[in-house]
Amino acid sequence: MDFAFDARTEELRAKLLAFMDEYVYPAEQVAHEQRARLASPWDTPQVVEDLKAEARRQGLWNLFLPDAEHGAGLTNLQYAPLAEITGRSPQLAPTATNCAAPDTGNMEVLAQFADEGQKKQWLEPLLAGEIRSAFAMTEPDVASSDATNITTHIERDGDEYVITGRKWYISGAMNPDCKIFIVMGKTDPDGADIRRQQSMVLVPRGTPGVTVDRAMQVFGYEDHYHGGHAEVTFDHARVPVSNLIGEEGGGFAIAQARLGPGRIHHCMRLIGMAERAIELMCRRAVSREAFGKALAQQGVVHNWIADARVTVEQLRLLVLKTAWLMDTVGNKGAHTEIQAIKIATPRAVVDIIDRAIQLHGAGGVSQDFPLAELYAGARTLMIADGPDEVHQRSLARREIKKYL
């Protein structure tokens, strides 16, 4: 395994680091100020649109898509250090470069499984950053960590599908630019195998019967930059049969294909979040004094910073190994490592951010520093894309199987 950056990665890293310093970090406070003046908190601040235009001008656009026809054509190993950089400003940088979830996963689904008409109608404007999208799978009334529990019905009626169900924590759905939902539900809840009952259909936002009911908070935050996390009702919403993605009964397999890259992208960005927390911790330590000496001279602070550095270096190597395996043997061959980084990375990054918050005192939980938002985002990822316990269960089974 050789994790040295190749020439193209080095070039993109240099451009992206300069973009962050010159445009993104200065825009963080501007975005907060502009958002406070918007008619709706879900509208996009002008500075975000300006960042998108500049990123696209510089060629820092759609970096996540390995398909050269639609994206930058980078491997997972090439993209990993770039995603880490954007993770240092998770509210702005992924959106600015058109690499923000859930759009990334949705674009991957459309690129792999959509027909040409669906790609033209929905993938092309997503790739251009003209619209946003949402992935509607999680439901409030069942444990959605087990996708076979999904209760939303997708019933065939002539040339249409009728969708009925309630979803929540549907990321991006509060944003008025979110124009399309990829909805997962059951087309054959009784007759098919348990993993062949689900299908995915495209449901435009303005479809009669689709209601965005409310924004769901995350630790008190509404995550305006990513379009919030909405509760959405589908009440006999009708779409043409041609809106089916792939084939009936293929929804479970598509979901698994979508979540593999999504999990590693989250972990890549989490490394950047941890690096930002360490930087803030160090700056705070050298600038504040308590009990007669700088915080940087306190032994416990030394321990926190040293432990954080060791942890980040370990996590980065595991993420890079996983990216390399996905590139060389495929997602299936990297199954154990994908689960390992999903378990290890959010848990460790939450701890690092928590130490940084502690070092900042009251400032750490305030809006004057990004730490509280970083904490909420990292902690949520211990649940999102499958709770840690689900991955632990699956990984342990694979390990035990070697000895049976």
Summary of the structure (lengths in Angstrom):
residues: 404
radius of gyration: 21.4
end to end distance: 30.1
largest distance: 78.2
contacts: 1378
relative contact order: 0.10
helix: 54%
strand: 16%
